[in-house]
Amino acid sequence: MNLLKKIQNWGDQHHPQWLDYFRIVLGVVLIWKGFSFYTDMEAFSHLMRGAMLGTAVSISLLAHLIIVVHILGGIAITLGTHTRLFCLLNLPILIGAVFFINVSGGIFKPYAEFWFSSVVLVGLVCFIVEGNGILSVERENAIN
């Protein structure tokens, strides 16, 4: 626990303002990807077609969990509230996207999702360490 406090204090003391803008963009990207998954449920229903009932229900729950975590996490990260928590919640989803989903699609193709997902993954890890920053709802509440 002491190590986590040290990381949190270091992140709070060494936080340039441009990282706040990157955090806001990262949150908007997560919201966008959440809505993108919602509008493209065909990929998940394709996975569920040949599966047994238990597997199909699991895939459906996982798809809806990804959508909710991306949208709620994106809103929280954009506003700068509970940033570390929502980055941790989105981390397993992005690790799965980078290492299991997007690698098979060919990482050297033009406009490959692998690189986009990798940048988002690096951003999540960055904000687990850095935290909210100056332009955040939690910082505004702490000042007043």
N, CA, C and O atoms as a GROMACS GRO file, in nm:
protein
  576
    1MET      N    1   0.082  -0.119   0.000
    1MET     CA    2   0.000   0.000   0.000
    1MET      C    3   0.086   0.126   0.000
    1MET      O    4   0.050   0.227  -0.059
    2ASN      N    5   0.201   0.117   0.066
    2ASN     CA    6   0.292   0.230   0.071
    2ASN      C    7   0.343   0.265  -0.069
    2ASN      O    8   0.360   0.382  -0.101
    3LEU      N    9   0.368   0.164  -0.151
    3LEU     CA   10   0.414   0.187  -0.288
    3LEU      C   11   0.308   0.259  -0.370
    3LEU      O   12   0.339   0.349  -0.448
    4LEU      N   13   0.181   0.221  -0.351
    4LEU     CA   14   0.072   0.288  -0.423
    4LEU      C   15   0.061   0.435  -0.382
    4LEU      O   16   0.036   0.520  -0.467
    5LYS      N   17   0.079   0.466  -0.256
    5LYS     CA   18   0.076   0.606  -0.211
    5LYS      C   19   0.192   0.685  -0.271
    5LYS      O   20   0.174   0.801  -0.309
    6LYS      N   21   0.311   0.622  -0.278
    6LYS     CA   22   0.426   0.690  -0.338
    6LYS      C   23   0.401   0.720  -0.485
    6LYS      O   24   0.433   0.829  -0.533
    7ILE      N   25   0.345   0.622  -0.558
    7ILE     CA   26   0.315   0.642  -0.700
    7ILE      C   27   0.211   0.753  -0.717
    7ILE      O   28   0.224   0.838  -0.804
    8GLN      N   29   0.109   0.751  -0.632
    8GLN     CA   30   0.004   0.853  -0.639
    8GLN      C   31   0.060   0.992  -0.609
    8GLN      O   32   0.028   1.087  -0.681
    9ASN      N   33   0.143   1.006  -0.507
    9ASN     CA   34   0.202   1.135  -0.474
    9ASN      C   35   0.295   1.184  -0.584
    9ASN      O   36   0.296   1.303  -0.617
   10TRP      N   37   0.375   1.093  -0.642
   10TRP     CA   38   0.464   1.133  -0.750
   10TRP      C   39   0.384   1.180  -0.871
   10TRP      O   40   0.416   1.281  -0.933
   11GLY      N   41   0.278   1.106  -0.903
   11GLY     CA   42   0.193   1.143  -1.017
   11GLY      C   43   0.125   1.277  -0.997
   11GLY      O   44   0.109   1.353  -1.092
   12ASP      N   45   0.085   1.306  -0.874
   12ASP     CA   46   0.019   1.435  -0.846
   12ASP      C   47   0.117   1.552  -0.853
   12ASP      O   48   0.078   1.661  -0.893
   13GLN      N   49   0.242   1.530  -0.816
   13GLN     CA   50   0.340   1.638  -0.816
   13GLN      C   51   0.402   1.663  -0.953
   13GLN      O   52   0.445   1.776  -0.980
   14HIS      N   53   0.408   1.564  -1.040
   14HIS     CA   54   0.473   1.577  -1.170
   14HIS      C   55   0.372   1.561  -1.282
   14HIS      O   56   0.379   1.466  -1.360
   15HIS      N   57   0.278   1.651  -1.290
   15HIS     CA   58   0.171   1.637  -1.387
   15HIS      C   59   0.164   1.762  -1.476
   15HIS      O   60   0.108   1.864  -1.435
   16PRO      N   61   0.222   1.756  -1.596
   16PRO     CA   62   0.212   1.872  -1.687
   16PRO      C   63   0.068   1.890  -1.738
   16PRO      O   64  -0.008   1.794  -1.746
   17GLN      N   65   0.034   2.013  -1.773
   17GLN     CA   66  -0.103   2.043  -1.813
   17GLN      C   67  -0.142   1.978  -1.945
   17GLN      O   68  -0.260   1.949  -1.966
   18TRP      N   69  -0.048   1.954  -2.036
   18TRP     CA   70  -0.083   1.892  -2.164
   18TRP      C   71  -0.136   1.751  -2.143
   18TRP      O   72  -0.211   1.700  -2.226
   19LEU      N   73  -0.097   1.687  -2.033
   19LEU     CA   74  -0.150   1.554  -2.005
   19LEU      C   75  -0.300   1.557  -1.974
   19LEU      O   76  -0.371   1.460  -1.997
   20ASP      N   77  -0.346   1.671  -1.921
   20ASP     CA   78  -0.490   1.684  -1.896
   20ASP      C   79  -0.568   1.680  -2.027
   20ASP      O   80  -0.675   1.619  -2.035
   21TYR      N   81  -0.516   1.746  -2.129
   21TYR     CA   82  -0.583   1.744  -2.259
   21TYR      C   83  -0.579   1.604  -2.320
   21TYR      O   84  -0.675   1.560  -2.384
   22PHE      N   85  -0.466   1.534  -2.301
   22PHE     CA   86  -0.457   1.396  -2.348
   22PHE      C   87  -0.557   1.308  -2.273
   22PHE      O   88  -0.618   1.219  -2.333
   23ARG      N   89  -0.575   1.330  -2.142
   23ARG     CA   90  -0.672   1.255  -2.063
   23ARG      C   91  -0.814   1.279  -2.114
   23ARG      O   92  -0.893   1.185  -2.123
   24ILE      N   93  -0.845   1.402  -2.148
   24ILE     CA   94  -0.978   1.434  -2.200
   24ILE      C   95  -1.001   1.366  -2.334
   24ILE      O   96  -1.108   1.310  -2.358
   25VAL      N   97  -0.901   1.369  -2.421
   25VAL     CA   98  -0.912   1.301  -2.552
   25VAL      C   99  -0.926   1.150  -2.531
   25VAL      O  100  -1.005   1.085  -2.600
   26LEU      N  101  -0.850   1.094  -2.438
   26LEU     CA  102  -0.859   0.951  -2.409
   26LEU      C  103  -1.000   0.914  -2.362
   26LEU      O  104  -1.054   0.812  -2.404
   27GLY      N  105  -1.059   0.996  -2.277
   27GLY     CA  106  -1.195   0.970  -2.232
   27GLY      C  107  -1.297   0.976  -2.344
   27GLY      O  108  -1.388   0.894  -2.352
   28VAL      N  109  -1.282   1.074  -2.433
   28VAL     CA  110  -1.372   1.086  -2.548
   28VAL      C  111  -1.357   0.967  -2.641
   28VAL      O  112  -1.456   0.917  -2.695
   29VAL      N  113  -1.234   0.920  -2.660
   29VAL     CA  114  -1.210   0.802  -2.744
   29VAL      C  115  -1.278   0.680  -2.684
   29VAL      O  116  -1.336   0.600  -2.757
   30LEU      N  117  -1.270   0.663  -2.552
   30LEU     CA  118  -1.336   0.550  -2.488
   30LEU      C  119  -1.488   0.557  -2.502
   30LEU      O  120  -1.553   0.455  -2.525
   31ILE      N  121  -1.543   0.676  -2.489
   31ILE     CA  122  -1.688   0.693  -2.510
   31ILE      C  123  -1.723   0.656  -2.654
   31ILE      O  124  -1.820   0.584  -2.678
   32TRP      N  125  -1.644   0.704  -2.749
   32TRP     CA  126  -1.669   0.676  -2.890
   32TRP      C  127  -1.661   0.527  -2.918
   32TRP      O  128  -1.746   0.473  -2.990
   33LYS      N  129  -1.560   0.458  -2.862
   33LYS     CA  130  -1.547   0.314  -2.884
   33LYS      C  131  -1.662   0.238  -2.818
   33LYS      O  132  -1.707   0.136  -2.871
   34GLY      N  133  -1.709   0.286  -2.704
   34GLY     CA  134  -1.825   0.222  -2.640
   34GLY      C  135  -1.948   0.230  -2.728
   34GLY      O  136  -2.018   0.130  -2.745
   35PHE      N  137  -1.975   0.347  -2.784
   35PHE     CA  138  -2.089   0.361  -2.875
   35PHE      C  139  -2.065   0.284  -3.005
   35PHE      O  140  -2.160   0.233  -3.065
   36SER      N  141  -1.940   0.277  -3.048
   36SER     CA  142  -1.908   0.201  -3.168
   36SER      C  143  -1.936   0.052  -3.148
   36SER      O  144  -1.990  -0.014  -3.237
   37PHE      N  145  -1.900  -0.002  -3.030
   37PHE     CA  146  -1.933  -0.141  -3.000
   37PHE      C  147  -2.083  -0.161  -2.994
   37PHE      O  148  -2.134  -0.264  -3.039
   38TYR      N  149  -2.154  -0.063  -2.940
   38TYR     CA  150  -2.300  -0.074  -2.928
   38TYR      C  151  -2.366  -0.079  -3.066
   38TYR      O  152  -2.459  -0.156  -3.088
   39THR      N  153  -2.318   0.004  -3.157
   39THR     CA  154  -2.379   0.008  -3.290
   39THR      C  155  -2.334  -0.109  -3.378
   39THR      O  156  -2.399  -0.139  -3.478
   40ASP      N  157  -2.224  -0.175  -3.340
   40ASP     CA  158  -2.173  -0.287  -3.419
   40ASP      C  159  -2.182  -0.418  -3.340
   40ASP      O  160  -2.082  -0.487  -3.322
   41MET      N  161  -2.301  -0.450  -3.293
   41MET     CA  162  -2.320  -0.573  -3.217
   41MET      C  163  -2.324  -0.696  -3.309
   41MET      O  164  -2.335  -0.809  -3.261
   42GLU      N  165  -2.315  -0.674  -3.438
   42GLU     CA  166  -2.316  -0.785  -3.534
   42GLU      C  167  -2.197  -0.879  -3.512
   42GLU      O  168  -2.209  -1.000  -3.529
   43ALA      N  169  -2.083  -0.822  -3.475
   43ALA     CA  170  -1.964  -0.905  -3.451
   43ALA      C  171  -1.988  -0.998  -3.333
   43ALA      O  172  -1.949  -1.115  -3.337
   44PHE      N  173  -2.051  -0.947  -3.228
   44PHE     CA  174  -2.077  -1.032  -3.111
   44PHE      C  175  -2.187  -1.134  -3.141
   44PHE      O  176  -2.180  -1.248  -3.096
   45SER      N  177  -2.288  -1.093  -3.215
   45SER     CA  178  -2.394  -1.190  -3.248
   45SER      C  179  -2.341  -1.298  -3.342
   45SER      O  180  -2.390  -1.412  -3.338
   46HIS      N  181  -2.243  -1.265  -3.425
   46HIS     CA  182  -2.180  -1.366  -3.510
   46HIS      C  183  -2.106  -1.469  -3.425
   46HIS      O  184  -2.108  -1.588  -3.456
   47LEU      N  185  -2.040  -1.424  -3.317
   47LEU     CA  186  -1.973  -1.517  -3.226
   47LEU      C  187  -2.073  -1.606  -3.153
   47LEU      O  188  -2.041  -1.721  -3.121
   48MET      N  189  -2.192  -1.554  -3.126
   48MET     CA  190  -2.290  -1.628  -3.048
   48MET      C  191  -2.370  -1.728  -3.131
   48MET      O  192  -2.434  -1.816  -3.074
   49ARG      N  193  -2.368  -1.718  -3.262
   49ARG     CA  194  -2.453  -1.803  -3.347
   49ARG      C  195  -2.427  -1.952  -3.327
   49ARG      O  196  -2.521  -2.029  -3.308
   50GLY      N  197  -2.302  -1.993  -3.332
   50GLY     CA  198  -2.272  -2.135  -3.323
   50GLY      C  199  -2.244  -2.182  -3.182
   50GLY      O  200  -2.212  -2.300  -3.161
   51ALA      N  201  -2.255  -2.094  -3.083
   51ALA     CA  202  -2.218  -2.130  -2.947
   51ALA      C  203  -2.337  -2.190  -2.871
   51ALA      O  204  -2.453  -2.170  -2.907
   52MET      N  205  -2.304  -2.262  -2.767
   52MET     CA  206  -2.407  -2.316  -2.680
   52MET      C  207  -2.464  -2.203  -2.595
   52MET      O  208  -2.409  -2.093  -2.594
   53LEU      N  209  -2.571  -2.228  -2.526
   53LEU     CA  210  -2.644  -2.123  -2.453
   53LEU      C  211  -2.556  -2.054  -2.349
   53LEU      O  212  -2.554  -1.931  -2.341
   54GLY      N  213  -2.483  -2.130  -2.270
   54GLY     CA  214  -2.399  -2.070  -2.166
   54GLY      C  215  -2.291  -1.981  -2.224
   54GLY      O  216  -2.264  -1.873  -2.172
   55THR      N  217  -2.230  -2.026  -2.332
   55THR     CA  218  -2.126  -1.947  -2.398
   55THR      C  219  -2.186  -1.822  -2.461
   55THR      O  220  -2.126  -1.714  -2.455
   56ALA      N  221  -2.302  -1.836  -2.523
   56ALA     CA  222  -2.367  -1.721  -2.586
   56ALA      C  223  -2.405  -1.615  -2.481
   56ALA      O  224  -2.389  -1.496  -2.505
   57VAL      N  225  -2.455  -1.660  -2.367
   57VAL     CA  226  -2.490  -1.566  -2.260
   57VAL      C  227  -2.364  -1.497  -2.208
   57VAL      O  228  -2.365  -1.377  -2.181
   58SER      N  229  -2.256  -1.572  -2.193
   58SER     CA  230  -2.130  -1.514  -2.147
   58SER      C  231  -2.077  -1.410  -2.244
   58SER      O  232  -2.030  -1.304  -2.203
   59ILE      N  233  -2.084  -1.440  -2.373
   59ILE     CA  234  -2.039  -1.343  -2.474
   59ILE      C  235  -2.125  -1.218  -2.471
   59ILE      O  236  -2.075  -1.107  -2.483
   60SER      N  237  -2.255  -1.236  -2.456
   60SER     CA  238  -2.347  -1.123  -2.449
   60SER      C  239  -2.319  -1.037  -2.326
   60SER      O  240  -2.316  -0.914  -2.336
   61LEU      N  241  -2.299  -1.100  -2.212
   61LEU     CA  242  -2.268  -1.024  -2.090
   61LEU      C  243  -2.136  -0.950  -2.103
   61LEU      O  244  -2.124  -0.835  -2.061
   62LEU      N  245  -2.038  -1.016  -2.162
   62LEU     CA  246  -1.908  -0.953  -2.182
   62LEU      C  247  -1.918  -0.833  -2.275
   62LEU      O  248  -1.858  -0.729  -2.250
   63ALA      N  249  -1.995  -0.847  -2.382
   63ALA     CA  250  -2.013  -0.736  -2.476
   63ALA      C  251  -2.079  -0.617  -2.409
   63ALA      O  252  -2.037  -0.503  -2.428
   64HIS      N  253  -2.182  -0.643  -2.330
   64HIS     CA  254  -2.250  -0.533  -2.262
   64HIS      C  255  -2.162  -0.472  -2.153
   64HIS      O  256  -2.168  -0.352  -2.129
   65LEU      N  257  -2.082  -0.554  -2.086
   65LEU     CA  258  -1.989  -0.503  -1.986
   65LEU      C  259  -1.885  -0.411  -2.050
   65LEU      O  260  -1.853  -0.306  -1.995
   66ILE      N  261  -1.833  -0.450  -2.165
   66ILE     CA  262  -1.736  -0.367  -2.236
   66ILE      C  263  -1.798  -0.232  -2.272
   66ILE      O  264  -1.735  -0.128  -2.256
   67ILE      N  265  -1.920  -0.235  -2.321
   67ILE     CA  266  -1.988  -0.110  -2.359
   67ILE      C  267  -2.006  -0.019  -2.239
   67ILE      O  268  -1.975   0.100  -2.246
   68VAL      N  269  -2.056  -0.074  -2.129
   68VAL     CA  270  -2.082   0.008  -2.010
   68VAL      C  271  -1.953   0.062  -1.951
   68VAL      O  272  -1.946   0.180  -1.914
   69VAL      N  273  -1.850  -0.022  -1.941
   69VAL     CA  274  -1.723   0.024  -1.883
   69VAL      C  275  -1.659   0.130  -1.972
   69VAL      O  276  -1.603   0.227  -1.921
   70HIS      N  277  -1.665   0.112  -2.103
   70HIS     CA  278  -1.608   0.213  -2.193
   70HIS      C  279  -1.683   0.346  -2.182
   70HIS      O  280  -1.620   0.452  -2.172
   71ILE      N  281  -1.814   0.342  -2.183
   71ILE     CA  282  -1.890   0.468  -2.181
   71ILE      C  283  -1.880   0.538  -2.045
   71ILE      O  284  -1.847   0.656  -2.039
   72LEU      N  285  -1.908   0.465  -1.936
   72LEU     CA  286  -1.899   0.527  -1.803
   72LEU      C  287  -1.755   0.566  -1.769
   72LEU      O  288  -1.730   0.673  -1.713
   73GLY      N  289  -1.662   0.478  -1.802
   73GLY     CA  290  -1.522   0.510  -1.778
   73GLY      C  291  -1.475   0.629  -1.860
   73GLY      O  292  -1.400   0.713  -1.811
   74GLY      N  293  -1.518   0.635  -1.985
   74GLY     CA  294  -1.481   0.748  -2.070
   74GLY      C  295  -1.534   0.880  -2.016
   74GLY      O  296  -1.465   0.981  -2.019
   75ILE      N  297  -1.658   0.878  -1.968
   75ILE     CA  298  -1.716   1.000  -1.909
   75ILE      C  299  -1.638   1.041  -1.785
   75ILE      O  300  -1.605   1.158  -1.769
   76ALA      N  301  -1.609   0.945  -1.697
   76ALA     CA  302  -1.536   0.976  -1.575
   76ALA      C  303  -1.393   1.024  -1.604
   76ALA      O  304  -1.345   1.117  -1.540
   77ILE      N  305  -1.327   0.961  -1.699
   77ILE     CA  306  -1.190   1.001  -1.733
   77ILE      C  307  -1.191   1.138  -1.798
   77ILE      O  308  -1.103   1.220  -1.770
   78THR      N  309  -1.288   1.166  -1.883
   78THR     CA  310  -1.297   1.298  -1.945
   78THR      C  311  -1.319   1.407  -1.841
   78THR      O  312  -1.256   1.513  -1.847
   79LEU      N  313  -1.406   1.382  -1.745
   79LEU     CA  314  -1.434   1.481  -1.642
   79LEU      C  315  -1.324   1.488  -1.536
   79LEU      O  316  -1.310   1.588  -1.467
   80GLY      N  317  -1.246   1.382  -1.525
   80GLY     CA  318  -1.137   1.380  -1.428
   80GLY      C  319  -1.183   1.340  -1.289
   80GLY      O  320  -1.136   1.395  -1.190
   81THR      N  321  -1.273   1.246  -1.282
   81THR     CA  322  -1.317   1.195  -1.153
   81THR      C  323  -1.295   1.044  -1.148
   81THR      O  324  -1.336   0.972  -1.240
   82HIS      N  325  -1.231   0.997  -1.044
   82HIS     CA  326  -1.198   0.855  -1.027
   82HIS      C  327  -1.122   0.801  -1.149
   82HIS      O  328  -1.150   0.691  -1.196
   83THR      N  329  -1.029   0.878  -1.198
   83THR     CA  330  -0.955   0.843  -1.319
   83THR      C  331  -0.879   0.713  -1.304
   83THR      O  332  -0.883   0.627  -1.392
   84ARG      N  333  -0.809   0.698  -1.193
   84ARG     CA  334  -0.729   0.576  -1.174
   84ARG      C  335  -0.818   0.452  -1.170
   84ARG      O  336  -0.783   0.349  -1.228
   85LEU      N  337  -0.931   0.461  -1.102
   85LEU     CA  338  -1.023   0.348  -1.093
   85LEU      C  339  -1.074   0.306  -1.230
   85LEU      O  340  -1.071   0.188  -1.264
   86PHE      N  341  -1.122   0.402  -1.309
   86PHE     CA  342  -1.177   0.368  -1.440
   86PHE      C  343  -1.069   0.328  -1.540
   86PHE      O  344  -1.097   0.252  -1.633
   87CYS      N  345  -0.948   0.377  -1.523
   87CYS     CA  346  -0.838   0.328  -1.607
   87CYS      C  347  -0.808   0.183  -1.574
   87CYS      O  348  -0.782   0.103  -1.664
   88LEU      N  349  -0.812   0.148  -1.446
   88LEU     CA  350  -0.791   0.008  -1.406
   88LEU      C  351  -0.903  -0.081  -1.459
   88LEU      O  352  -0.877  -0.194  -1.499
   89LEU      N  353  -1.027  -0.033  -1.459
   89LEU     CA  354  -1.138  -0.113  -1.510
   89LEU      C  355  -1.129  -0.134  -1.661
   89LEU      O  356  -1.168  -0.239  -1.711
   90ASN      N  357  -1.078  -0.034  -1.733
   90ASN     CA  358  -1.066  -0.045  -1.878
   90ASN      C  359  -0.940  -0.120  -1.920
   90ASN      O  360  -0.930  -0.164  -2.035
   91LEU      N  361  -0.844  -0.135  -1.830
   91LEU     CA  362  -0.717  -0.198  -1.863
   91LEU      C  363  -0.730  -0.341  -1.914
   91LEU      O  364  -0.671  -0.372  -2.018
   92PRO      N  365  -0.806  -0.431  -1.849
   92PRO     CA  366  -0.817  -0.568  -1.903
   92PRO      C  367  -0.883  -0.573  -2.041
   92PRO      O  368  -0.848  -0.658  -2.123
   93ILE      N  369  -0.977  -0.483  -2.065
   93ILE     CA  370  -1.044  -0.479  -2.195
   93ILE      C  371  -0.943  -0.442  -2.304
   93ILE      O  372  -0.940  -0.504  -2.411
   94LEU      N  373  -0.860  -0.342  -2.277
   94LEU     CA  374  -0.762  -0.300  -2.378
   94LEU      C  375  -0.650  -0.399  -2.393
   94LEU      O  376  -0.597  -0.416  -2.503
   95ILE      N  377  -0.611  -0.466  -2.285
   95ILE     CA  378  -0.509  -0.571  -2.298
   95ILE      C  379  -0.563  -0.682  -2.388
   95ILE      O  380  -0.491  -0.733  -2.474
   96GLY      N  381  -0.688  -0.719  -2.368
   96GLY     CA  382  -0.750  -0.820  -2.456
   96GLY      C  383  -0.758  -0.772  -2.599
   96GLY      O  384  -0.735  -0.849  -2.692
   97ALA      N  385  -0.791  -0.644  -2.618
   97ALA     CA  386  -0.801  -0.590  -2.754
   97ALA      C  387  -0.666  -0.588  -2.823
   97ALA      O  388  -0.656  -0.623  -2.940
   98VAL      N  389  -0.562  -0.548  -2.752
   98VAL     CA  390  -0.431  -0.535  -2.814
   98VAL      C  391  -0.368  -0.672  -2.842
   98VAL      O  392  -0.320  -0.697  -2.952
   99PHE      N  393  -0.370  -0.760  -2.743
   99PHE     CA  394  -0.293  -0.883  -2.755
   99PHE      C  395  -0.370  -1.000  -2.813
   99PHE      O  396  -0.308  -1.095  -2.862
  100PHE      N  397  -0.503  -0.998  -2.811
  100PHE     CA  398  -0.579  -1.112  -2.860
  100PHE      C  399  -0.664  -1.081  -2.982
  100PHE      O  400  -0.676  -1.164  -3.071
  101ILE      N  401  -0.723  -0.964  -2.987
  101ILE     CA  402  -0.815  -0.932  -3.096
  101ILE      C  403  -0.742  -0.867  -3.213
  101ILE      O  404  -0.753  -0.916  -3.326
  102ASN      N  405  -0.669  -0.760  -3.189
  102ASN     CA  406  -0.613  -0.680  -3.298
  102ASN      C  407  -0.485  -0.738  -3.358
  102ASN      O  408  -0.452  -0.705  -3.472
  103VAL      N  409  -0.413  -0.822  -3.286
  103VAL     CA  410  -0.291  -0.880  -3.342
  103VAL      C  411  -0.325  -0.973  -3.458
  103VAL      O  412  -0.251  -0.979  -3.556
  104SER      N  413  -0.435  -1.044  -3.447
  104SER     CA  414  -0.471  -1.138  -3.554
  104SER      C  415  -0.517  -1.065  -3.681
  104SER      O  416  -0.521  -1.126  -3.788
  105GLY      N  417  -0.552  -0.938  -3.671
  105GLY     CA  418  -0.599  -0.863  -3.786
  105GLY      C  419  -0.487  -0.810  -3.874
  105GLY      O  420  -0.514  -0.753  -3.979
  106GLY      N  421  -0.365  -0.827  -3.832
  106GLY     CA  422  -0.252  -0.779  -3.911
  106GLY      C  423  -0.212  -0.639  -3.866
  106GLY      O  424  -0.282  -0.542  -3.894
  107ILE      N  425  -0.100  -0.630  -3.795
  107ILE     CA  426  -0.062  -0.502  -3.737
  107ILE      C  427   0.002  -0.407  -3.838
  107ILE      O  428   0.014  -0.288  -3.810
  108PHE      N  429   0.043  -0.457  -3.952
  108PHE     CA  430   0.110  -0.371  -4.048
  108PHE      C  431   0.019  -0.327  -4.162
  108PHE      O  432   0.064  -0.265  -4.258
  109LYS      N  433  -0.109  -0.358  -4.152
  109LYS     CA  434  -0.204  -0.310  -4.252
  109LYS      C  435  -0.229  -0.161  -4.228
  109LYS      O  436  -0.221  -0.114  -4.114
  110PRO      N  437  -0.259  -0.088  -4.334
  110PRO     CA  438  -0.294   0.052  -4.313
  110PRO      C  439  -0.420   0.064  -4.228
  110PRO      O  440  -0.514  -0.013  -4.244
  111TYR      N  441  -0.420   0.160  -4.139
  111TYR     CA  442  -0.533   0.188  -4.051
  111TYR      C  443  -0.564   0.071  -3.959
  111TYR      O  444  -0.680   0.046  -3.927
  112ALA      N  445  -0.462   0.000  -3.915
  112ALA     CA  446  -0.482  -0.114  -3.827
  112ALA      C  447  -0.527  -0.066  -3.690
  112ALA      O  448  -0.476   0.033  -3.638
  113GLU      N  449  -0.622  -0.136  -3.631
  113GLU     CA  450  -0.674  -0.104  -3.498
  113GLU      C  451  -0.570  -0.132  -3.390
  113GLU      O  452  -0.579  -0.078  -3.280
  114PHE      N  453  -0.472  -0.216  -3.421
  114PHE     CA  454  -0.370  -0.251  -3.323
  114PHE      C  455  -0.300  -0.126  -3.268
  114PHE      O  456  -0.284  -0.113  -3.147
  115TRP      N  457  -0.260  -0.037  -3.354
  115TRP     CA  458  -0.186   0.081  -3.310
  115TRP      C  459  -0.274   0.175  -3.230
  115TRP      O  460  -0.230   0.233  -3.132
  116PHE      N  461  -0.398   0.190  -3.272
  116PHE     CA  462  -0.492   0.275  -3.200
  116PHE      C  463  -0.517   0.220  -3.060
  116PHE      O  464  -0.513   0.294  -2.962
  117SER      N  465  -0.542   0.089  -3.051
  117SER     CA  466  -0.564   0.025  -2.921
  117SER      C  467  -0.439   0.032  -2.834
  117SER      O  468  -0.449   0.046  -2.712
  118SER      N  469  -0.322   0.022  -2.896
  118SER     CA  470  -0.197   0.030  -2.820
  118SER      C  471  -0.178   0.168  -2.758
  118SER      O  472  -0.135   0.180  -2.644
  119VAL      N  473  -0.210   0.273  -2.833
  119VAL     CA  474  -0.199   0.409  -2.780
  119VAL      C  475  -0.297   0.430  -2.665
  119VAL      O  476  -0.262   0.491  -2.564
  120VAL      N  477  -0.418   0.379  -2.679
  120VAL     CA  478  -0.516   0.390  -2.571
  120VAL      C  479  -0.468   0.312  -2.448
  120VAL      O  480  -0.484   0.359  -2.335
  121LEU      N  481  -0.411   0.194  -2.469
  121LEU     CA  482  -0.358   0.114  -2.358
  121LEU      C  483  -0.246   0.189  -2.286
  121LEU      O  484  -0.242   0.192  -2.163
  122VAL      N  485  -0.155   0.248  -2.361
  122VAL     CA  486  -0.046   0.326  -2.300
  122VAL      C  487  -0.103   0.445  -2.224
  122VAL      O  488  -0.054   0.479  -2.116
  123GLY      N  489  -0.206   0.509  -2.279
  123GLY     CA  490  -0.270   0.620  -2.210
  123GLY      C  491  -0.334   0.578  -2.078
  123GLY      O  492  -0.325   0.650  -1.979
  124LEU      N  493  -0.398   0.462  -2.078
  124LEU     CA  494  -0.458   0.413  -1.953
  124LEU      C  495  -0.352   0.386  -1.847
  124LEU      O  496  -0.369   0.422  -1.731
  125VAL      N  497  -0.242   0.324  -1.888
  125VAL     CA  498  -0.134   0.297  -1.792
  125VAL      C  499  -0.075   0.429  -1.741
  125VAL      O  500  -0.044   0.441  -1.623
  126CYS      N  501  -0.061   0.526  -1.830
  126CYS     CA  502  -0.010   0.658  -1.792
  126CYS      C  503  -0.098   0.722  -1.685
  126CYS      O  504  -0.046   0.777  -1.588
  127PHE      N  505  -0.229   0.716  -1.702
  127PHE     CA  506  -0.317   0.783  -1.607
  127PHE      C  507  -0.345   0.702  -1.482
  127PHE      O  508  -0.400   0.754  -1.386
  128ILE      N  509  -0.308   0.574  -1.483
  128ILE     CA  510  -0.309   0.499  -1.357
  128ILE      C  511  -0.201   0.557  -1.266
  128ILE      O  512  -0.220   0.565  -1.145
  129VAL      N  513  -0.089   0.596  -1.325
  129VAL     CA  514   0.020   0.656  -1.248
  129VAL      C  515  -0.004   0.804  -1.224
  129VAL      O  516   0.010   0.851  -1.111
  130GLU      N  517  -0.040   0.878  -1.328
  130GLU     CA  518  -0.050   1.023  -1.319
  130GLU      C  519  -0.173   1.074  -1.246
  130GLU      O  520  -0.166   1.175  -1.176
  131GLY      N  521  -0.284   1.007  -1.260
  131GLY     CA  522  -0.406   1.054  -1.194
  131GLY      C  523  -0.479   1.160  -1.275
  131GLY      O  524  -0.462   1.171  -1.397
  132ASN      N  525  -0.559   1.238  -1.207
  132ASN     CA  526  -0.649   1.334  -1.271
  132ASN      C  527  -0.580   1.453  -1.334
  132ASN      O  528  -0.599   1.480  -1.453
  133GLY      N  529  -0.500   1.523  -1.258
  133GLY     CA  530  -0.439   1.645  -1.308
  133GLY      C  531  -0.513   1.768  -1.262
  133GLY      O  532  -0.604   1.761  -1.179
  134ILE      N  533  -0.474   1.881  -1.317
  134ILE     CA  534  -0.528   2.010  -1.275
  134ILE      C  535  -0.668   2.033  -1.330
  134ILE      O  536  -0.755   2.080  -1.257
  135LEU      N  537  -0.691   2.000  -1.456
  135LEU     CA  538  -0.822   2.022  -1.518
  135LEU      C  539  -0.913   1.901  -1.492
  135LEU      O  540  -0.933   1.817  -1.579
  136SER      N  541  -0.967   1.895  -1.370
  136SER     CA  542  -1.053   1.783  -1.336
  136SER      C  543  -1.160   1.828  -1.238
  136SER      O  544  -1.146   1.929  -1.169
  137VAL      N  545  -1.266   1.752  -1.233
  137VAL     CA  546  -1.376   1.782  -1.141
  137VAL      C  547  -1.329   1.764  -0.997
  137VAL      O  548  -1.364   1.844  -0.911
  138GLU      N  549  -1.252   1.661  -0.969
  138GLU     CA  550  -1.205   1.636  -0.833
  138GLU      C  551  -1.110   1.746  -0.786
  138GLU      O  552  -1.111   1.782  -0.668
  139ARG      N  553  -1.029   1.799  -0.875
  139ARG     CA  554  -0.936   1.906  -0.838
  139ARG      C  555  -1.013   2.033  -0.805
  139ARG      O  556  -0.978   2.106  -0.712
  140GLU      N  557  -1.119   2.060  -0.882
  140GLU     CA  558  -1.202   2.178  -0.857
  140GLU      C  559  -1.272   2.169  -0.721
  140GLU      O  560  -1.283   2.268  -0.650
  141ASN      N  561  -1.318   2.048  -0.685
  141ASN     CA  562  -1.382   2.030  -0.556
  141ASN      C  563  -1.282   2.042  -0.442
  141ASN      O  564  -1.318   2.089  -0.334
  142ALA      N  565  -1.158   2.001  -0.463
  142ALA     CA  566  -1.056   2.009  -0.359
  142ALA      C  567  -1.015   2.153  -0.333
  142ALA      O  568  -0.980   2.188  -0.220
  143ILE      N  569  -1.019   2.238  -0.436
  143ILE     CA  570  -0.979   2.379  -0.421
  143ILE      C  571  -1.086   2.456  -0.346
  143ILE      O  572  -1.055   2.537  -0.259
  144ASN      N  573  -1.214   2.430  -0.378
  144ASN     CA  574  -1.323   2.505  -0.313
  144ASN      C  575  -1.346   2.456  -0.179
  144ASN      O  576  -1.433   2.506  -0.108
   0.00000   0.00000   0.00000
